Amino acid sequence: MLDTKTLTIAKARKGLLEGDFSAHDLAKAHLDIIKKEDSEIYAYIEVFDDVLNEAKGADEILRKKKESSHILTGIPIAFKDNILIQGKSVTAASKILQGYTAPYNATVSEKLKDTGAVFLGRTNMDEFAMGSSTENSSYGTTKNPHDTLRVPGGSSGGSAAAVSMGGALVALGSDTGGSIRQPASFCGIVGLKPTYGAVSRYGLMAMGSSLDQIGPLGRTVGDVEAVFSAIKGLDPLDSTSIDFASDTKKKDRLIVGVPRHLMEDGVEDDVLEAFNGALEKLATAGHTIKDIELKNVSYALGVYYIIMPAEASTNLARFDGMRFGLLKEGDTLLEDYAITRGEGFGKEVRRRIMLGTYVLSAGYYDAYYNKAQTVRELIHNDFEEAFKTVDVIATPTAPTPAFGIGEKSDPLSMYLSDIFTIPANLTGMPAISVPAGTVSRKEKDLPIGLQFAAPHKQENLLFSVGKSFLNE
């Protein structure tokens, strides 16, 4: 019997090559867990009906190519419901896209299909990636496998929960302000937000175009590294993509910068204690811990919640019922638009559209949006200056463990859960969350995460320090 909750890509690869099990067996084991667990967790919106056929195809590749096959051949992977897979439904967890079928593959889908990976299904998410809890889905709330009374984080909560419960070996998510790293922290797994442009966004439903990035979630740093290696690179279909070739030299001992001034308020005591314990572990492993100051990073949350809604309101203007998805008809064309968007979009999406439209409107553009972009550049400069003296920067991934379902009814308190993750999206730098132990809440041990950020295109530093910390 395969234990899908502890399986890694390396273990699965070894088993597949040595004939301990087939790709069909591996896929079936994950489908069995989904059938058993997902009625309560609700990580998946849809499990694909051709999973076992895909697995048989992977077995044929493995039979012919054996060791020369790709490391991801036969590996079961889940996709967040905003990444297009040709011929499959995709809705971004929104009513406004009910019944929409993807007419083409996202670049990441195409690349993973070429490896022979097995596509399990599409995972639940906050509608159009707007949220930090996966409570904003039109299809229902995903629950945290460690405590089903708590959220898995968001907006990639379905992907994180799928991996955590053993219902996927690895998964893809998207990260606009922490939407891979925060749910990875809440669910006790590893999540990577790559350098902006390192992974093509072609075929990803856009929320904030200058912030969004696709990335992997897995149980180990090695797992996310393997998926990242498969999906990274320049794409002629995405003008913001980059020719990714890291020039990082291997370093066994790193200088780890710590902006302690950012943790003076809002971080729960036991989370901060665990973070300090993680720093001690890094120091014991031979890394140097150095206090740093990031003068303007305290403004990151405010800057983000001006820029992101502005970009989201622009990107979501295309969903009007005229070309695809939901259409609700009124007496006039204007009523068609108003009724369709009013009924098709959920509360949080409507809130951010209105906020974004406001900050872009005449008389407010310079007062809000332009100023936010100016401060964004200052924040970017702060990190560039810091990286002159340190290799990576460490913070808690989130100031708390997973919170209860319905606990953050005030949107502002929800937004604060992204306080440590947002800077990586504003600056475009890569960041990774790795498990950093647990804290106790109501007799439940809940995972927390440790975040490392690195200079642009220096993902190798993140993999190095992450593996060192987790003893991989």
N, C-alpha and C positions, 0 to 999 in steps of 0.2 A: 504494500500500500504506500503510495507516494505521499509524503508530508509536504503539501504545497505551501504551508505557512513558514517553512524554514528553507525551502529550496532557493538556490541562487542560480544565476546563469552559468557560472562555472560548474556547479554540481550537476545541473541539468545537461550541460554540454558533455560532461564526462559520462553520464549515464546513457545518453543517446549514442555516443561513439562506441561505448563498450557493450552496447546491446542490452543493458539492464532493463531498459524500457524503450518504447517507441515514441515518436512525436504524437501519434494517435493516443497512446496511453497517457502521455503528459497532458494533452488537451482534455481528454476525458476526465482526468483527475481534477482539473480546474473547473470543468463544467459541473462535476459532482459537488464540489464545494459551493459553487454559485447556487446550485439548486437547493442545497442544504441551508446555506447562511443568508442568501441575499433577500429572501422574503422579509427578513427583519432589518438587515443593514441597508438595503436598497442602494447599492453602489452602481448598479447598471440600470440604464433606461431600456436598453435592448441588448440581448445576447444574440449574436448572429446565428442563422440556421445552417450555415455552411462550414462551421468550425472544424468538424471532424473530417470533412472532405479536404479542407486546406491542410490539415495535419497529415493526411495520407499523401498529399503532394510533397510535403516536407520530408516525409519518410523516403519517398522516391529520390529526392535530391540527396539525402544522407546516404542512401544505398549506393548511388552512383559516384558521389564525390567524396564521401567519408570525411577525412581530416581536412580536405581542401574546401569543404562547404563553409559558409559563413558562420561565425560564432552564434548568430541569432537564428539560424535555421531551426525550425521546429519550436522556437520559444514562444509561448503564449503571451500576447500583449493586448492591453486594453487602450481604448482611445477616448479622450474627452469629447463630449458631444458638440464641439465646435470645430473639429478637424474633419475635413471632407474625405470620404472614402467612396469612390465612384460606385454608383448603383445602390448605395446604402442611405437610409434616412439620416438626416442630420438636422437638429433643431436648435442648438444652443440652449436647450431646456426651456424654450419659449413657445407659447401658444401661437405666436405670430408665424412660426415656421412649421406648424403641424402639416404633415404630409409632404414635406419637401424632400426630394431625393437628390443627392449630390451628383452633378453631371460630369465630374472629373475628380481625379485624385489630388489631394494636397501633395506637395513635394515630399513631405515626411512620410506620407502613406505610400507613395511610389517607391521611395528608397527602402522602406521596411518590407514592402512586398517583394522587392528584388532580392532581399536577404533570405527569403523563405520563412520569415516569422509568421506565426499563426495569429490572425486577428480574432479576438474573442468577442468584442462588442463595444458599444459606446456607453460611457459612464456619465452619471448624473453630475450636475454642476449648478452653480448659481446662474440664473438666467443671463445670457450674454456675458458671463464671467463677472457679473456685478454683485460682489458679496464676499464675505470672509467666513462663511459657515455652511454653505450648500443648503440653506433653508429657503433661498429665493428661487428655487426651481419650480417651474409650472407643473412638474410631475411628482412632487413630494420631497420630503426631507431625507437626506442620507444620514445615517447614524454612525457613530464612532465604534469600531469593533472592540475597543478597549472598555467602553461603557456606553451602552446604547441609549442612555439618557442624555448623552452629550453629542455635540457636533463633531464632524471629522475635519473641520476647517473648510476653507474655500478660497477661490471658487472651484479648484480642482479636487473637491472633497470626494467625489465618486471614484476618481482614479486612485487617490491615496487609500481610501477604504478598501477598494478592490485588491490592492497589493497587500494591505495589512491583514485582511481576513483570509488570504490565500486564494482569492478568486482571480488573480492574475500574477504572473511572475514579475512583469514590469508593466508600466503604463506611461502614456503620454499625457501631459497637461499643458496648460498655457499659464504664463505668469506675467501679470500686468503691474501688480504692486505687492506681490508675495504669494500669488495664488498657487504656486507649486510648493514653496518652502514652508509656508505656514501650515497647510494640511499635512505635509510630511512630518513636521514637528508634532502636531496633534495626534498623528497615527503611528508614530514611532518608527518611521522609515527614512530613507534618504531622498532628497529632492534637489534637482539642479536647475537654476535659472542661468542659461548660458549668456555669454556676451551678446549684446544686441547685434543682430545680423549674422551671428554664427550659424543659426538654423533658419532656413527659409520660412517666411510666413505665408507663402503662397498656398491658398486653400485653408487658411485659418480665418474664421469669422472675426473680423477686427472689432476691438473695443477701443483701445487707445493706441493708435498706429506707431507712435514714437516710443511706446512703453512695452507693448506685447512681445513675448518671446515664448516659443514652444520649447519644452524641456522634458526630461524623463524623471520618473519616480521608480525606486526599486528598494530592495532590502539592504543592499550594500553599495559602497562607493564604486566598486568594480562593476556592478550591474548598470548603474547610471552612466558610467564611463563607456561601457560597451555600446549602449544605445546612442549616446551622444556621438560617438565615433561614426556610427552608421548614418546619422541624419544631418551632420554638420556640413557646411561648405557652401560655396558660391552657387547661386541659382539665377539663371538669366530671366526667370519669371518673377523675381523679387529684386527690385532695384536697391533695396536696403541691405541685401545679403552681402557677405564679405567672403573673400578667399581665405578660409581659416587655416592658418598654419602657425601653431604656437611656437615661439622662439624661446620658450622657457628652458633654461638649463636645469637639470635635475639637481635638487637641493635636499639633502637629508635633514638639515637643521634650518628652520625658518624663524624669522622675526615676526612675531604676532602682535599687531597693534590692538590696543583695547581702549575705546573711547568711554571711559567710566562715567564721564559727566552726563552721558545720555541715559544712564541707568539710575539716576538719583531719584526719580519719581516714576511711579506707575508699574515698576517691575515687582511682582510678588516676592516676598522674602525668601521662600524656599526655592523659587526659580533662580533668584540671584545667588543663593548659596550653592546651588548646583552648578551655575555658571562659573563661580569662583573655583569650585572643585574641578571643573573641566580645565581651567587655566593651570591649575596645579599639576594635573595629569600631563598637560602639554609640556610644562616646564620639566617635569621628571623625564619625559621622553627626549629632552635635549633641546627643545625649542626655547627661544628667548621671548619673554613677555615684556612688552613696552607700552606704557601709557601714552596715548595720543589725544589730541584735541581736534575736533571737527567743528569749527566755529559756527557754520551756518546750517548744519544738519538738523537742528531743532525746528527749522522751518519746512522740512521736507514734507511733512504730512499736509500742511496747508497748501504748499505748492502743488502737490499731487492732486488734491481734491479741487483744484482749479483746472489744471491741464487735462487730467483724465476725463472729467465730464465734458469738457469742451470738445475733445477728440471723439468721445463716445457719441455725443449728440450729432456730430457731423456724420460719423460712420453709420449710425442707425437711421439716418434720414432716408436711406434706400428702402427701408421696410415700410411700404405704404399700401400694400395689398394689390398693387397694379401689376407686378411682375412675377411674384412668387409668394407662396404661403397664404396666410389667412386673408380673406376679403369679407368685410361687412359693409353692406350697401346702405346708404342714406338717400336723401332726396337730391343732393347735389354732390359734385366731385369733392368739395371740401368736407362734406359730412362723411363721405366714404373714407377719406383719410382719417378724420377725427375718431370715428367709431372703430375703425380697424385698429388703429394704434392704441386707442384707449382700452379696448378689450384684449388686444393681442399682447401688449406689454404689461408686465407686473409692476407692482408699486415701486420697487427699488429702481427699476429701469426708467420708469417715468420720472422719478425724482432726479436722477442723474441727467436725463435729457433736458429737463427744465433748468437745472443748475447750469449745465453746459451752454444752453442757448442764452441764458442770462449773461454769463461772463463773456460771451462773444458778441453781444448786442452792441449797437451804436451807443457810444457814451461810456461803456464799461470795458471795452476791449483793452484799451490802454491801461485803465485803472487796475484791472485784474490779470488778464491773460498775459499781456506783455511783461508786467512786473513779475509774474510767476516764472516766466521764461528767463528773466534776468537772474532771479534768485537760484533757479535751477543751474545756471552756469556757475554761480558762486559755489554751490554744493559740489558740483563736478570738480571745480578747482581745489576745494578742500581735500577731496580724496586723492587727486593727483599729487598734491603736496605731501600728503601722508604717505603715499606709496613710494616716495623718495627715500624714506627711512625704514619702512616695514615691508614685508612680503605679502602678508594677508592681514585682514582686520576681522576680529572676532566680536560677536555680540550674541546674546540670546536670540533665537529665531523669533520668538514671541514673548511678550511680558507675562503670559499666563499659560497654564495648560489648557486643554480643550474646555470650553465653557458649556453650560447646560443648554439644551434646545429651548429656545424661547427666552433665554436669559438676557440677551442683548437686544431688547425691543427698541432701545434708543439708537438710531443710526450712528450717532457720533461715538458712542461707546464701542460700537462694532468697528468703526474706522480706526480706532486707536490700537486695535490688535495688529495692525500692519506697520507699526511705528519703526521697527527695525528692518523690515524687508523693503520698504518703498525706496530708500536711497539707491539701491542697485538698479532699479528700473529707471529712475530719473537720470542716472549717470551712464547707464548702459553696461556697467561692469558685471562680470559673472559672480554668482554667489551660490553657495550650497548649504543645505541644512542636513545635519547628521544627528542621530539619536544621542542624547546626553543624559540618559537616566530617566527616572520617574519622580513624581511628587504625589503625595497622597491627598485625595479629596473624597470625603464621605466613604472611607474604607475601600476606595478604588485607587490602584496605582496607575497614574496617568503619565504618558510619555511627554517629554519636553525635548526641544532641539537646540543645538548649537550651530550658529551660522558663521560661515567664513566668506568673506568677499575678497576679490583679487583684482589686479589691474586688467584692462581689456585684453582678451585673447590669452589669458593666463589660467585657463581651466586646469592645466596640469598641476599648478600649485595647489588648487583646491582638492584635486584628487590625492595629491601627496599628503597634505596635512590631514585630510579626512581619513585616509587609510591609516595614517600614523595614530590618530586619535582612537579609531575603532579597532586597532591591532589587526587589520586585514593583511 
